[in-house]
Amino acid sequence: MIREIKAKTKYYYTISEVCKITGLKSHVLRFWEKKFPQLHPKRKKRGNRYFTTEDIEIIKKIKYLLYDKKFTIDGAKKRLKKGSDFSEMTSSKILYLSDAQSNFLKKIKNELNQHRGALLLQHLGLARWSESQDLN
């Protein structure tokens, strides 16, 4: 959610910032720039690409079509040209995590499961102990 807020506070983003926001590699963005005419980041004198928030939204739509809906590149091009409704994909609902973030969340999940198991064993042990006390 933080990345969504950040994406709306700046006007131009470098390719590395867009990679962090979208979870894509820079070579993928450069390839998509060649394949999708809707995606045209600004270039400065040095040739560096600068993406706008509109470019980022287009990238998210392309990623959604290619990765989630399993469109081919040609199919995604046609869908974007047609100006199809993307109501099923709102930017507030789509949040892609980087590999590091995903691994961090998996680690937390595993630790929580371990604690849950320990608590369950502790609870069962206390339940058995209280049952034995009731019998006396």
PLY file of the C-alpha trace (Angstrom):
ply
format ascii 1.0
element vertex 136
property float x
property float y
property float z
element edge 135
property int vertex1
property int vertex2
end_header
0.00 0.00 0.00
2.93 2.35 0.67
4.10 1.93 -2.92
0.67 3.02 -4.17
0.85 6.25 -2.14
4.40 6.92 -3.28
3.43 6.35 -6.91
0.95 9.23 -6.70
3.23 11.79 -5.05
5.90 12.03 -7.77
5.47 12.94 -11.40
8.50 11.18 -12.92
10.08 7.87 -11.94
13.32 6.24 -13.02
13.28 2.73 -14.43
14.66 1.32 -11.16
11.85 2.99 -9.19
9.27 1.58 -11.59
10.84 -1.86 -11.17
10.37 -1.60 -7.40
6.79 -0.37 -7.74
5.71 -3.05 -10.24
7.95 -5.95 -9.24
9.32 -6.26 -12.78
12.89 -6.37 -14.06
14.25 -3.46 -16.10
14.83 -5.58 -19.21
11.14 -6.52 -19.18
10.14 -2.84 -19.11
12.52 -2.04 -21.97
11.12 -4.95 -23.99
7.52 -3.88 -23.33
8.42 -0.35 -24.40
9.29 -1.75 -27.83
6.19 -3.97 -28.06
3.48 -1.65 -26.68
3.12 1.74 -28.40
1.00 3.01 -25.48
4.07 2.82 -23.27
6.38 5.70 -24.08
8.47 7.01 -21.19
10.15 10.37 -21.59
13.85 10.40 -22.30
16.29 13.00 -21.07
19.48 14.13 -22.84
21.46 11.19 -21.46
18.85 8.72 -22.73
17.54 7.81 -19.27
13.89 6.81 -19.20
11.47 8.70 -16.96
8.04 7.19 -16.43
4.90 9.07 -15.43
2.11 7.73 -13.22
0.14 7.11 -16.43
3.01 4.96 -17.74
3.00 3.01 -14.48
-0.75 2.38 -14.81
-0.22 1.09 -18.36
2.58 -1.18 -17.10
0.28 -2.55 -14.40
-2.41 -3.24 -17.01
0.10 -5.00 -19.27
1.38 -7.07 -16.36
-2.18 -7.94 -15.38
-3.03 -9.07 -18.91
0.18 -11.03 -19.48
0.78 -12.54 -16.04
-2.67 -12.85 -14.46
-4.96 -13.28 -17.47
-2.30 -15.20 -19.48
-2.76 -13.13 -22.66
-0.18 -13.29 -25.42
1.65 -10.07 -26.25
-0.50 -9.65 -29.37
-3.66 -10.30 -27.37
-2.65 -7.77 -24.72
-1.87 -5.22 -27.46
-5.35 -5.68 -28.94
-7.01 -5.41 -25.55
-5.13 -2.19 -24.74
-5.85 -0.70 -28.19
-9.51 -1.53 -27.83
-9.53 0.47 -24.62
-11.27 -2.33 -22.78
-12.74 -1.86 -19.36
-10.24 -2.74 -16.65
-12.73 -2.43 -13.81
-11.79 -5.91 -12.60
-8.28 -4.56 -12.12
-8.15 -1.40 -10.10
-4.78 -0.05 -9.07
-5.84 -0.04 -5.43
-6.56 -3.79 -5.59
-3.45 -4.83 -7.50
-0.31 -4.75 -5.42
2.68 -6.70 -6.58
5.36 -7.65 -4.12
9.02 -7.85 -4.87
10.79 -11.17 -4.30
12.36 -9.85 -1.11
8.99 -8.75 0.26
7.38 -12.04 -0.71
10.17 -14.04 0.97
9.90 -11.87 4.09
6.15 -12.51 4.32
6.69 -16.26 3.82
9.25 -16.24 6.64
6.79 -14.47 8.95
4.06 -16.95 8.01
6.34 -19.90 8.82
7.29 -18.37 12.18
3.62 -17.76 13.02
2.79 -21.36 12.15
5.58 -22.57 14.43
4.30 -20.41 17.30
0.76 -21.58 16.63
1.90 -25.19 16.87
3.77 -24.52 20.10
0.74 -22.76 21.60
-1.51 -25.62 20.55
0.81 -28.15 22.19
0.98 -26.00 25.30
-2.81 -25.70 25.39
-3.25 -29.44 24.98
-0.71 -30.09 27.71
-2.52 -27.73 30.09
-5.88 -29.28 29.21
-4.57 -32.75 30.00
-3.03 -31.48 33.25
-6.31 -29.86 34.36
-8.22 -33.07 33.48
-5.88 -35.08 35.67
-6.38 -32.58 38.51
-10.18 -32.88 38.19
-9.93 -36.65 38.56
-8.13 -36.35 41.92
0 1
1 2
2 3
3 4
4 5
5 6
6 7
7 8
8 9
9 10
10 11
11 12
12 13
13 14
14 15
15 16
16 17
17 18
18 19
19 20
20 21
21 22
22 23
23 24
24 25
25 26
26 27
27 28
28 29
29 30
30 31
31 32
32 33
33 34
34 35
35 36
36 37
37 38
38 39
39 40
40 41
41 42
42 43
43 44
44 45
45 46
46 47
47 48
48 49
49 50
50 51
51 52
52 53
53 54
54 55
55 56
56 57
57 58
58 59
59 60
60 61
61 62
62 63
63 64
64 65
65 66
66 67
67 68
68 69
69 70
70 71
71 72
72 73
73 74
74 75
75 76
76 77
77 78
78 79
79 80
80 81
81 82
82 83
83 84
84 85
85 86
86 87
87 88
88 89
89 90
90 91
91 92
92 93
93 94
94 95
95 96
96 97
97 98
98 99
99 100
100 101
101 102
102 103
103 104
104 105
105 106
106 107
107 108
108 109
109 110
110 111
111 112
112 113
113 114
114 115
115 116
116 117
117 118
118 119
119 120
120 121
121 122
122 123
123 124
124 125
125 126
126 127
127 128
128 129
129 130
130 131
131 132
132 133
133 134
134 135
